[in-house]
Amino acid sequence: MVFITFLARVTFGISVLIALSSFSYAQIGKGDVLIDELHALGNIDLLPAYIKGSEVAMLSSYDRTGGNDDGFSGKYSYIRKEGENRLVMADLKGPGVIERIWTPVPTSDTIEFYFDGEKTPGIKMPFEDLFSSPGKFPFQAPLVGNEVGGFYNYVPIPYKKSCKIVYLGDGLKFHQIQYRTFTDKRKVKTFSFNWDGPEKAAWEKAARQWAGYHERGEIQNEDVFTIQKNVHIKPGETLKLAEISEGGRIVGITFDHNTAANTENANLIFRARWDDDPGWAFNLPLPYLLGNAFGGQTMNSIPMGFDGRVGYCRLPMPFDKKAFLEFYYLPGESSEQPLLQLKVIIHYTKQPRDPENEGRLYTSWRREEPAVGKPYEILDHKGHGHHVGTILYCQSIEKEEKWFTTGFFEGDDVTIIDGQVRMHGTGSEDYFNGGWYGVPDRWDDSFSLPLHGCLNYSVPLGRTAAYRFYMADKVNFDHSYNLTIEHGATNNDWAVDYGSVAFFYADKPTQNGCEPTPQRTKKFIPLTELEVPLNFFNLQSLGFPQNPVSVNYRKILKKDAFLFHSDEDWIYVKTSLELPVDDGKYSLFLSYFKSPGSSQLRLYQRQAPVGEWIDISSGEIQFVEKEKMGVIEIKNGRAALTFRAKGQKGKCDFSLHKIYLKKELINKK
């Protein structure tokens, strides 16, 4: 008997026991579609299984002209009208099943689902009730819900002959409807609210899986073996983690010690090879694999992420006769790379892959700054298989004020399956079930959910990251698969540094990935010079209670400026900057206005003065550009600054235009 600690919840461990001991992949596609879909939603061990006899596609409100009206006007949110305020969202031919519905703007207007040509809707409810809980069963949490700005519904809605969806009202905006059409003889029972015992049991099992996705549990299973490796590795070294010389499947890997998996150690390359493959199945920096390339530990999903200090990957990895895993510590551009230490535990069974019905797990890691006019390519693969997950990292590299926004996330995702455009999304965060980036309590911070989430978001840093995994809705392809994402609202015209990982099951590795190099594994922040616009100043403190300071944002001499005013003869203003730059020392230059109400100015970082007092008095308003104030230190991309200004005649005015930073290059002997 082998005792193993997994990083997933108890119920997940139990699902492993059931799947490994009694499930046959020949059963897939033989049962009722609704129950099959619910089993797939709640059982990660089914991910390697090929999907045969079906095609996946998606309807959405994307702008058909190539513009950015992906739902704002509602012009493309329906395919036709049937009378006044009856908008037909979809008219699907069966047999098939709707696997995912998404919107960022559910309304109280009624939505109707007409099945198999019936005149009476089989589903009729307020649109928002498809996503809310408590709601009408089976549209209940956790298989429906909302976070990071998007509302999602993963409850399967099967139909035998057809499904027409009608929206009653004129407020229909953004939406996506992902569905699967069966091309073989499948047993499809059209959706109804009258669920029997097996259907409810399957729903409850999937719901337990989703509800407990973030919990840890312990399982005991004599069929699962472990390989444990305490890693001590130096730059340039290769270290074997495991070599298995018989068929089986890896059912979990844990990486204990978070410092080896953070953004500072992106040169730790994780590699894996299955059987006699000509290339690596995994060949990527460990932080990218675990959703941590921007630092922090935010991904905590069903398939992978972090549980406390421990990184985990639960995607099944079947192989026919052998498996090989290793670390390579890529020598970087710096000579000060540390020794890395971590504990790796690999959990596997001796159940070999079923080549007829299962694929091997492969990844495509990429890091690229795509050219203007060309979308960023996440995965391009020739062959048979299915896509099961995407992690995406985005860093704006536009100059000037575009550094301080994430407008590149207006770009749409496009999926081409077997030569046909089957899915066209409505915006980058929408692909990840989110919405409204930069809006408070929407896509504005890190948040993990069972299959999707936001990993990082910062307007001042011009960056974000996200993940999405597929289970029942995994995207199968027979001959080819291509997934791209647009950078910018139109024409791919925004300069972005992208990194991504695509996870897919197939019979061979991709030729599409990038080889890890020091240039590709470098941090996402390359700036050594930066201009900070006023609208990204975080004013934390204005004066003291006995000396309040007012602030106005206005034009002075045709230039944007903050005007600070006090009825005392001095001003104290503290600001905090979040900056897309490396840590270190930076020369700070200030553009400001001299005026009759001013006298002197000095800049401080905490209590330490940055340079000397400068004269800011003048008989008339006078613009001064880029005067050096001194040298500041930036840590973790942040700098706190305090302006202290002196006035005259019982009042003080101070007008600020912009801050400029230039990194101090220190020559090391």
C-alpha positions in Angstrom: 0.0 0.0 0.0 1.4 3.4 -1.0 0.3 6.5 0.9 0.3 9.7 -1.2 -0.5 13.3 -0.5 -2.2 15.1 -3.5 -2.6 18.8 -3.9 -6.2 18.6 -4.9 -9.4 18.0 -2.9 -10.5 14.7 -1.4 -13.3 14.3 -4.0 -10.8 14.8 -6.8 -8.6 12.0 -5.3 -11.6 9.8 -5.2 -12.3 10.4 -8.8 -8.8 9.2 -9.7 -9.6 5.9 -7.8 -12.8 5.4 -9.7 -11.4 6.3 -13.1 -8.3 4.1 -12.8 -10.0 1.1 -11.4 -13.2 0.8 -13.4 -13.5 3.3 -16.3 -13.1 2.1 -19.9 -12.5 4.7 -22.7 -14.6 2.6 -25.0 -17.6 3.8 -22.9 -17.2 7.4 -24.1 -19.9 8.3 -26.6 -22.0 5.2 -25.8 -24.2 6.7 -23.0 -26.6 9.6 -22.8 -25.1 12.9 -23.9 -26.2 14.8 -20.8 -24.7 12.3 -18.4 -21.5 12.0 -20.6 -21.1 15.8 -20.5 -21.6 16.0 -16.8 -19.1 13.2 -16.2 -16.6 15.1 -18.4 -17.1 18.3 -16.4 -16.4 16.5 -13.1 -13.6 14.1 -14.0 -10.2 15.4 -15.1 -9.0 11.8 -15.8 -11.2 11.9 -18.9 -9.1 14.7 -20.5 -6.8 12.4 -22.6 -9.8 10.7 -24.3 -10.2 11.6 -28.0 -13.6 13.0 -28.9 -14.9 11.3 -32.0 -17.9 12.0 -34.2 -18.4 15.7 -33.2 -17.4 19.2 -34.2 -17.1 22.2 -31.8 -18.0 25.7 -32.8 -19.1 29.0 -31.2 -21.6 31.8 -32.0 -20.7 35.2 -30.7 -21.4 38.9 -31.1 -18.1 39.7 -32.8 -17.9 42.6 -35.3 -18.2 41.0 -38.8 -16.4 44.0 -40.4 -13.2 43.5 -38.5 -13.9 46.5 -36.3 -14.3 46.6 -32.5 -18.1 46.7 -32.2 -18.2 43.3 -30.6 -21.4 43.9 -28.7 -21.4 47.6 -27.8 -24.2 48.5 -30.2 -25.8 45.0 -30.3 -25.7 45.1 -34.1 -24.0 41.7 -34.3 -25.7 40.1 -31.2 -28.4 38.3 -33.1 -28.7 36.5 -36.5 -32.2 37.7 -37.3 -35.4 39.2 -35.9 -38.7 37.4 -35.6 -41.1 40.3 -34.9 -40.4 43.3 -32.8 -38.0 42.8 -29.9 -37.6 39.0 -30.7 -33.9 38.6 -31.4 -32.7 35.1 -32.6 -29.3 34.5 -31.0 -28.8 31.0 -32.4 -30.5 28.5 -34.7 -28.6 25.3 -34.2 -29.2 22.0 -36.0 -28.8 18.8 -34.1 -28.1 16.5 -32.7 -25.9 18.6 -30.5 -25.3 20.1 -27.0 -24.5 23.6 -25.8 -21.5 23.4 -23.5 -20.8 27.0 -22.5 -22.7 30.3 -22.5 -20.9 33.6 -21.5 -21.8 37.2 -21.3 -20.6 40.2 -19.3 -24.0 41.9 -19.4 -26.9 39.6 -18.4 -30.2 41.4 -18.2 -33.7 40.7 -16.7 -35.1 40.4 -20.2 -36.5 36.9 -21.1 -34.5 34.3 -23.0 -36.2 31.3 -24.7 -34.9 28.0 -25.9 -37.0 26.2 -28.5 -36.0 22.6 -29.0 -36.7 20.3 -32.0 -39.1 22.6 -33.8 -41.5 22.9 -30.9 -43.7 25.9 -30.7 -43.4 26.2 -26.9 -40.0 27.0 -25.3 -38.4 24.3 -23.3 -36.5 26.9 -21.3 -38.0 30.4 -20.6 -36.5 32.6 -17.9 -34.8 36.0 -17.4 -31.4 35.9 -19.2 -29.6 36.7 -15.9 -31.1 33.5 -14.3 -28.9 31.3 -16.5 -25.9 32.5 -14.5 -27.3 33.2 -11.0 -27.5 31.1 -7.8 -29.7 30.2 -6.1 -31.5 29.7 -9.4 -33.7 27.0 -11.0 -32.0 23.6 -11.1 -29.8 22.7 -12.9 -28.7 26.3 -13.5 -27.0 26.6 -10.1 -23.6 27.3 -8.7 -20.9 26.2 -9.1 -21.5 25.2 -12.7 -22.8 28.7 -13.3 -21.6 31.9 -11.8 -19.7 35.2 -12.3 -16.4 36.8 -11.5 -13.6 38.9 -13.1 -16.4 40.6 -15.1 -17.9 37.7 -16.9 -21.0 35.5 -16.3 -20.6 31.8 -17.3 -22.9 28.7 -17.6 -21.3 25.3 -18.1 -24.5 23.2 -17.6 -24.9 21.0 -20.7 -28.1 21.8 -22.8 -28.5 18.9 -25.3 -31.0 18.9 -28.2 -31.9 16.0 -30.6 -32.9 17.9 -33.7 -32.5 21.6 -33.3 -32.2 24.5 -30.8 -33.4 28.0 -31.4 -32.5 30.7 -28.8 -34.6 33.9 -28.8 -34.0 37.0 -26.7 -37.0 39.1 -25.9 -35.9 42.7 -25.7 -33.6 45.2 -27.3 -30.7 45.1 -24.7 -28.8 42.1 -26.1 -25.1 43.0 -26.2 -22.0 40.8 -25.8 -22.3 37.0 -25.7 -20.7 33.7 -26.7 -22.4 30.3 -27.2 -20.1 27.3 -27.6 -21.7 24.1 -28.8 -20.9 20.7 -30.1 -22.6 19.1 -33.1 -22.6 15.3 -33.3 -21.8 13.8 -36.7 -22.1 10.1 -35.5 -25.1 8.3 -34.1 -25.3 9.6 -30.6 -28.0 8.9 -28.0 -29.3 12.5 -27.5 -32.2 13.2 -25.2 -33.4 16.8 -25.6 -33.0 19.0 -22.5 -35.9 19.2 -20.0 -36.1 20.2 -16.3 -37.3 16.7 -15.4 -33.9 15.1 -14.4 -33.8 11.5 -13.3 -31.6 10.0 -10.6 -28.5 9.3 -12.7 -28.6 12.8 -14.2 -28.8 14.4 -10.8 -26.1 12.2 -9.5 -23.8 13.2 -12.4 -24.6 16.9 -11.8 -23.9 16.6 -8.1 -20.5 14.9 -8.7 -19.4 17.6 -11.1 -20.6 20.3 -8.6 -18.6 18.7 -5.8 -15.5 18.7 -8.0 -16.0 22.4 -8.9 -16.9 23.5 -5.4 -13.8 21.9 -3.9 -11.3 22.9 -6.6 -9.1 24.9 -4.2 -9.0 22.4 -1.3 -6.3 19.9 -0.4 -6.9 16.3 0.5 -5.2 13.0 1.1 -5.9 9.8 -0.7 -4.6 6.2 -0.3 -4.3 4.0 -3.4 -2.1 1.0 -3.8 -2.2 1.5 -7.6 -0.4 4.8 -7.5 3.4 5.0 -7.2 5.6 8.0 -6.4 9.0 9.3 -7.4 10.5 11.9 -5.1 13.5 14.1 -6.0 15.2 16.7 -3.8 16.6 19.1 -6.4 19.8 21.1 -5.9 20.7 22.6 -9.3 23.1 25.2 -10.5 23.1 27.2 -13.8 24.1 25.1 -16.8 23.2 21.8 -15.0 20.7 19.2 -16.2 19.1 17.0 -13.6 17.0 13.9 -14.3 13.8 13.8 -12.3 12.3 10.5 -13.5 12.8 7.7 -16.1 9.9 5.2 -16.3 10.6 2.2 -18.5 7.1 0.8 -18.9 3.7 2.1 -20.0 1.7 4.1 -17.6 0.4 7.6 -16.8 1.5 10.4 -14.6 -1.6 11.6 -12.6 0.1 14.4 -10.7 3.3 16.4 -10.1 4.0 18.7 -7.2 6.8 21.3 -6.9 7.5 22.1 -3.3 9.3 25.4 -2.7 7.8 28.4 -4.4 11.0 30.4 -4.8 12.2 28.0 -7.5 9.0 28.6 -9.4 8.7 32.4 -9.3 9.4 34.9 -12.0 13.0 35.5 -10.9 13.8 31.9 -11.8 12.3 31.6 -15.3 15.5 29.9 -16.4 14.5 26.7 -14.6 13.3 24.7 -17.6 11.0 21.7 -17.1 11.2 19.0 -19.8 9.3 15.8 -20.4 9.3 13.3 -23.3 7.0 10.4 -24.0 7.9 7.1 -25.7 9.9 7.6 -28.9 8.7 11.1 -29.7 11.1 13.2 -31.8 10.6 16.3 -29.6 9.9 17.3 -26.1 6.3 17.2 -24.8 7.2 19.8 -22.2 10.0 22.3 -22.7 9.2 25.5 -20.9 10.1 27.6 -17.8 8.5 26.2 -14.6 6.9 29.6 -13.7 5.0 29.6 -17.0 3.7 26.1 -16.4 2.3 27.0 -13.0 0.8 30.4 -14.0 3.4 32.5 -12.2 5.5 34.3 -14.8 4.6 37.7 -13.4 5.4 36.6 -9.8 2.9 35.9 -7.0 0.9 32.7 -6.7 -2.5 33.4 -8.1 -3.5 30.3 -10.2 -5.4 27.8 -8.2 -7.5 25.8 -10.7 -8.7 22.2 -11.0 -5.9 21.2 -13.4 -2.9 23.1 -12.0 -1.6 26.1 -10.1 -0.5 26.8 -6.5 -1.8 25.5 -3.2 0.0 27.6 -0.6 3.8 27.3 -1.3 3.4 24.2 -3.5 2.9 24.2 -7.2 0.9 21.3 -8.7 -0.1 19.9 -12.1 -3.0 17.4 -12.3 -3.4 17.0 -16.0 -3.1 13.3 -16.8 0.0 12.3 -18.8 -0.5 8.8 -20.4 2.3 7.1 -22.3 2.8 3.8 -24.1 6.1 2.4 -22.9 8.4 5.0 -21.3 8.6 8.5 -19.9 11.5 10.8 -19.2 11.4 14.0 -17.1 14.2 16.5 -16.2 15.2 20.0 -15.2 17.6 22.1 -17.1 18.9 25.3 -15.5 19.4 27.7 -18.4 22.4 30.0 -17.9 21.1 33.5 -18.2 22.5 36.9 -19.0 23.3 37.5 -15.4 26.3 36.0 -13.6 24.5 36.0 -10.3 22.0 33.2 -10.8 21.4 31.4 -7.4 21.5 27.7 -6.6 17.9 26.5 -6.8 16.4 24.0 -4.3 13.0 22.3 -4.4 11.3 19.0 -3.9 9.5 17.3 -6.8 7.0 14.5 -6.3 5.7 12.6 -9.4 2.6 10.4 -8.9 2.0 7.7 -11.6 0.2 4.5 -12.3 1.0 1.5 -14.5 -2.1 1.9 -16.6 -0.7 2.5 -20.1 -2.2 4.8 -22.7 -5.0 3.4 -25.0 -3.5 4.6 -28.3 -6.8 4.2 -30.1 -8.8 6.3 -27.7 -6.3 8.6 -25.9 -3.7 11.2 -26.8 -0.5 12.1 -25.0 -0.3 15.5 -23.3 1.8 18.1 -25.1 2.5 21.8 -24.5 3.4 24.7 -26.8 5.3 27.4 -25.0 5.9 30.6 -26.8 7.4 34.1 -26.1 7.1 36.6 -28.9 6.5 40.3 -29.8 4.3 39.8 -32.9 4.7 42.2 -35.8 2.1 44.9 -36.5 -0.6 43.4 -38.6 0.0 39.9 -37.4 -1.9 38.2 -34.5 -0.1 36.4 -31.7 -0.1 32.7 -32.3 -0.9 30.6 -29.2 -1.0 27.2 -30.9 -0.6 25.9 -34.4 -0.6 22.1 -34.7 -1.0 19.7 -37.6 -2.6 16.4 -36.7 -5.4 14.9 -34.6 -6.1 15.9 -31.0 -7.9 18.3 -28.7 -7.0 21.6 -27.0 -7.5 21.6 -23.2 -5.9 24.8 -21.8 -4.3 28.2 -22.4 -2.2 30.4 -20.1 -1.4 33.9 -21.5 0.9 36.6 -20.3 0.7 40.1 -21.9 3.0 43.1 -21.4 2.5 46.3 -23.3 5.7 47.6 -24.9 4.2 50.7 -26.6 6.0 53.9 -26.0 4.6 57.1 -24.4 1.3 56.8 -22.6 0.3 53.5 -24.1 2.6 51.9 -21.6 0.0 52.8 -19.0 -3.0 51.0 -20.4 -4.1 47.6 -21.5 -5.9 48.5 -24.6 -4.3 45.6 -26.4 -6.8 43.4 -24.6 -9.5 44.6 -27.0 -8.2 42.1 -29.5 -10.3 39.0 -30.4 -9.3 35.4 -30.3 -9.8 33.3 -33.5 -9.8 29.5 -33.6 -9.4 27.8 -37.0 -10.2 24.0 -36.8 -9.5 21.8 -39.8 -9.2 24.8 -42.0 -12.4 26.5 -40.9 -12.9 29.5 -38.6 -15.1 27.8 -36.0 -14.8 30.3 -33.2 -14.3 34.1 -33.2 -14.3 35.8 -29.8 -15.4 39.3 -28.7 -12.3 40.5 -26.8 -9.3 39.0 -25.1 -10.6 38.9 -21.5 -13.9 37.4 -22.9 -12.0 34.3 -24.1 -11.0 33.8 -20.4 -14.7 34.1 -19.3 -14.0 37.6 -18.0 -15.1 41.1 -19.0 -14.6 44.8 -18.6 -10.8 45.0 -17.9 -9.8 47.9 -15.7 -13.3 48.3 -14.2 -13.5 48.0 -10.4 -14.6 44.5 -9.2 -14.5 43.2 -12.8 -11.2 42.3 -14.6 -9.1 44.4 -12.2 -7.2 41.9 -10.0 -6.0 38.4 -9.6 -8.8 35.8 -9.0 -8.8 32.1 -9.6 -11.8 29.9 -10.5 -12.1 26.2 -11.3 -11.4 26.5 -15.0 -10.5 30.2 -15.6 -9.2 33.3 -14.0 -7.2 36.5 -14.0 -3.6 36.0 -13.0 -2.4 39.6 -12.9 -3.8 43.0 -13.9 -2.1 46.4 -13.7 -2.9 49.5 -15.7 0.2 51.4 -14.7 2.4 48.4 -15.6 0.4 47.8 -18.9 0.1 44.1 -18.2 -2.3 41.3 -17.5 -2.3 37.5 -17.5 -5.1 34.9 -17.6 -5.8 31.2 -17.9 -8.6 29.0 -19.2 -8.9 25.2 -19.2 -11.4 23.0 -21.0 -13.0 19.8 -19.7 -16.3 18.7 -21.3 -15.9 21.6 -23.8 -12.4 20.6 -24.9 -11.8 21.6 -28.5 -11.2 18.6 -30.8 -9.7 18.7 -34.3 -9.1 16.0 -36.9 -6.3 17.5 -39.1 -5.2 21.0 -37.9 -5.7 23.5 -35.1 -4.8 27.2 -35.0 -5.5 29.6 -32.1 -4.5 33.3 -32.3 -5.2 36.4 -30.4 -5.4 40.0 -31.8 -3.3 42.7 -30.1 -5.2 45.9 -30.2 -8.8 46.7 -31.2 -8.2 46.4 -34.9 -5.4 45.5 -37.3 -3.1 44.1 -34.6 -1.5 47.5 -34.2 -0.4 47.4 -30.5 3.1 46.4 -29.5 2.9 43.7 -26.9 5.3 41.2 -25.4 3.4 37.9 -25.2 4.1 34.7 -23.4 1.8 31.7 -23.5 1.4 28.0 -22.8 -1.1 25.8 -24.8 -2.0 22.4 -23.4 -3.3 19.7 -25.9 -3.6 16.0 -26.3 -2.4 14.4 -29.6 -0.3 11.7 -31.0 2.8 13.8 -31.6 4.5 17.0 -30.2 4.0 20.4 -31.9 6.5 22.1 -34.2 5.1 25.4 -33.1 6.8 26.0 -29.7 9.7 28.2 -28.9 13.1 27.0 -27.5 13.8 28.6 -24.1 16.7 31.0 -24.4 18.0 33.8 -22.0 16.3 36.4 -24.3 13.0 34.6 -24.2 13.0 33.8 -20.5 13.9 37.4 -19.5 11.5 39.4 -17.3 8.6 41.1 -19.0 9.9 44.6 -18.0 12.6 45.9 -20.4 12.3 49.6 -19.9 15.3 51.7 -18.8 13.6 55.1 -19.6 10.0 56.1 -18.9 7.7 59.1 -19.1 5.0 59.0 -16.4 1.7 60.8 -17.4 -0.2 62.6 -14.7 -3.4 60.5 -14.9 -1.4 57.6 -13.3 -0.3 59.5 -10.2 -1.7 57.9 -7.1 -2.1 60.8 -4.7 -2.0 59.2 -1.3 -1.8 62.3 1.0 -2.4 66.0 0.4 -1.0 68.1 3.2 -1.9 67.7 6.9 -5.2 68.3 8.7 -4.0 71.8 9.7 -2.9 72.5 6.1 -5.2 71.0 3.6 -4.2 71.0 -0.1 -6.6 71.3 -3.0 -5.8 69.8 -6.4 -7.2 70.5 -9.9 -6.4 68.8 -13.2 -6.4 71.4 -15.9 -4.5 72.9 -18.9 -1.7 75.4 -18.3 0.0 76.9 -21.2 -1.7 74.2 -23.4 -0.2 71.5 -21.3 -1.9 69.0 -18.9 -1.1 69.8 -15.3 -1.9 69.1 -11.7 -2.4 72.4 -9.9 -1.9 72.1 -6.1 -2.9 75.0 -3.8 -2.8 75.7 -0.1 -3.8 78.8 1.9 -0.6 78.3 3.9 2.8 79.1 2.7 3.8 75.5 2.1 2.5 72.3 0.4 3.1 68.6 1.3 2.0 66.1 -1.4 2.7 62.3 -1.3 2.3 60.1 -4.3 2.9 56.5 -5.1 3.9 55.3 -8.5 3.6 51.7 -9.9 6.0 51.5 -12.8 6.9 49.0 -15.6 10.6 49.1 -14.9 13.2 46.8 -13.3 14.2 47.5 -9.7 17.2 49.8 -9.2 18.3 53.4 -9.1 16.8 56.0 -11.5 17.5 59.6 -12.2 14.3 61.5 -11.9 13.5 64.5 -14.1 10.6 66.9 -13.5 8.6 69.0 -15.9 6.7 71.7 -14.0 5.5 75.4 -14.0 7.1 78.3 -12.2 4.6 80.8 -11.0 4.1 83.9 -8.8 2.6 81.8 -5.9 5.6 79.5 -5.7 9.0 79.8 -4.0 10.9 76.5 -3.7 10.5 72.8 -4.3 12.2 69.7 -3.1 11.5 66.0 -3.7 11.8 63.3 -1.0 11.6 59.5 -1.0 10.3 58.6 2.4 12.3 60.9 4.8 15.3 61.1 2.5 15.7 64.2 0.3 16.2 63.6 -3.5 18.5 66.4 -4.5 18.5 70.0 -3.3 15.8 72.7 -3.1 15.1 74.3 -6.5 13.7 77.8 -7.2 10.2 77.6 -8.7 9.3 81.3 -8.4 8.5 83.5 -11.3 6.7 86.8 -12.0 4.6 84.9 -14.6 3.8 81.3 -15.4 6.8 79.7 -17.0 7.2 76.1 -18.1 10.3 74.1 -17.2 11.0 70.8 -18.9 12.9 67.9 -17.6 14.9 69.4 -14.7 16.8 66.8 -12.8 15.7 66.4 -9.2 18.0 63.6 -8.1 18.2 59.8 -7.9 15.4 57.6 -6.5 15.3 53.9 -5.8 12.5 51.6 -7.2 11.7 48.3 -5.5 9.1 45.8 -6.8 8.1 48.3 -9.5 7.0 50.9 -7.0 8.2 54.2 -5.7 6.8 56.5 -3.0 7.6 60.2 -3.6 6.8 63.3 -1.6 6.8 66.8 -3.0 7.4 69.7 -0.5 6.9 73.2 -1.9 7.3 76.6 -0.3 5.1 79.5 -1.3 4.9 83.2 -0.3 2.6 85.8 1.1 0.5 83.2 3.1 -0.3 80.9 0.2 1.4 78.3 -2.0 0.8 77.1 -5.6 2.7 74.3 -7.3 1.9 72.9 -10.8 3.3 69.6 -12.0 3.3 68.4 -15.6 5.2 65.0 -15.9 7.9 62.8 -14.4 10.7 61.2 -16.4 12.8 58.3 -15.2 16.2 57.1 -16.6 17.9 54.1 -15.1 21.3 54.6 -13.6 23.7 52.1 -15.2 26.3 51.0 -12.7 29.6 49.6 -14.1 30.6 46.5 -12.1 34.2 45.5 -11.9 
